[in-house]
Amino acid sequence: MRILQLIDNLNPGGAERMSVNIANLLSETNNKSFLCTTRCKGALSRHILPGVELFYLNKKRTFDLKAFMRLLKYVYKHRIEVLHAHSSSIFMGGIIKIFKPSLRLIWHDHYGNREYDSKRNLLYILFSVLFDRVIVVNNKLEEWAKKHLLLADNKIVYLKNFPHLNLNINHDGPTDSVQIIYLANLKKPKNHHLLVESISEIQSELGDIRLSVHLVGAYQNDSYYKSLISLIEKYNLSSVFNLIGSVSDPSKYLLKADIAVICSTFEGLPVSLLEYGLAELPVISTSVGQCSEVLDYGKAGWLVESENIEAFSKTLLHVISDRDDAKLRALKLKERVLDKYGANSFLVQYLKLVV
């Protein structure tokens, strides 16, 4: 098979990581793997394996005829059989399909809040007459797609994300120091504010324990960033919180961490959660998207209702205090990720979709 992954950019993010992971995985099989970014390459491009052919489209505007013609020419030149479009890149993929009807078009929907975003959904619904398959990353997205999209239910499949990290684990750090990692771009659904509020609640109960929080993800000087900084300063936590920014490989931060968190108000199936599992980190997550399933409904981590500061605070204090329980659940999560969210399992199911 000659399969092209289509994505807007390769700046670090969940959908972007999955496009790279899939392209790399396919390149290690007998399939010919291509990856096209419609707008810009981004930092994740350095993690693309030599067997993947990368094409940079340099799209300048929403309707860019020259960029479209370049992509159409590329699809014909390389005899692309399957176009796997991630998120909003499906619109360009759909137009390509009109000009090359034999192309098999797959839409990969990563957007965890799809059911509540009616304005954005109309175009996806209209374009779905062109889709050959739809891949979704959680059960709610599957329900929404089967209810609204204009293709048969058996063409819509929930396919679990998979991580790709090589880590040499050693989390036996000093007992008087705890490092927390939150791997997520700084934007509204990720709700970093919950973590700040929760830490402010437990500060007086930590005694001699030194707390350090690493926020690893892209940020801009927008209202979300400003409100987060203001909240950190309000609680005098500037020495605790470290804004790392965007990184293409989070491995070194995962290896230094003792606890990992997800504070989102909605999610799909976050790749970061799977990476936490591979890194053998105890995880506290809000019960959104597919997080509950990944954490085995609390057996392989801790689940807290979204935006519940009191519950998140108490859980965080417990994980800091009880390292034996933390280590036990971290190991359970790693076993679960390797067993149920591995690359081989994904590949077998994926190839059945594209043939």
HELIX and SHEET records of a PDB file:
HELIX    1   1 GLY A   14  SER A   27  1                                  14    
HELIX    2   2 ALA A   43  HIS A   47  5                                   5    
HELIX    3   3 LEU A   65  LYS A   77  1                                  13    
HELIX    4   4 SER A   87  SER A   89  5                                   3    
HELIX    5   5 ILE A   90  PHE A   99  1                                  10    
HELIX    6   6 ARG A  114  TYR A  116  5                                   3    
HELIX    7   7 SER A  118  PHE A  127  1                                  10    
HELIX    8   8 SER A  128  LEU A  130  5                                   3    
HELIX    9   9 ASN A  139  HIS A  148  1                                  10    
HELIX   10  10 ASP A  153  LYS A  155  5                                   3    
HELIX   11  11 LYS A  188  LYS A  190  5                                   3    
HELIX   12  12 HIS A  192  ILE A  202  1                                  11    
HELIX   13  13 GLN A  203  GLU A  205  5                                   3    
HELIX   14  14 SER A  223  LYS A  234  1                                  12    
HELIX   15  15 SER A  251  LYS A  256  1                                   6    
HELIX   16  16 VAL A  271  LEU A  278  1                                   8    
HELIX   17  17 CYS A  291  VAL A  294  1                                   4    
HELIX   18  18 ASP A  296  GLY A  298  5                                   3    
HELIX   19  19 ILE A  309  SER A  321  1                                  13    
HELIX   20  20 ARG A  323  LYS A  340  1                                  18    
HELIX   21  21 ALA A  343  VAL A  354  1                                  12    
SHEET    1   A 7 VAL A  52  TYR A  56  0                                        
SHEET    2   A 7 LYS A  32  CYS A  40  1                                        
SHEET    3   A 7 ARG A   2  ASN A   9  1                                        
SHEET    4   A 7 VAL A  82  HIS A  86  1                                        
SHEET    5   A 7 ARG A 104  ASP A 109  1                                        
SHEET    6   A 7 ARG A 133  VAL A 136  1                                        
SHEET    7   A 7 ILE A 156  TYR A 158  1                                        
SHEET    1   B 6 PHE A 241  GLY A 245  0                                        
SHEET    2   B 6 ARG A 210  VAL A 216  1                                        
SHEET    3   B 6 SER A 177  LEU A 183  1                                        
SHEET    4   B 6 ILE A 259  ILE A 262  1                                        
SHEET    5   B 6 VAL A 283  THR A 286  1                                        
SHEET    6   B 6 TRP A 302  VAL A 304  1                                        
END                                                                             
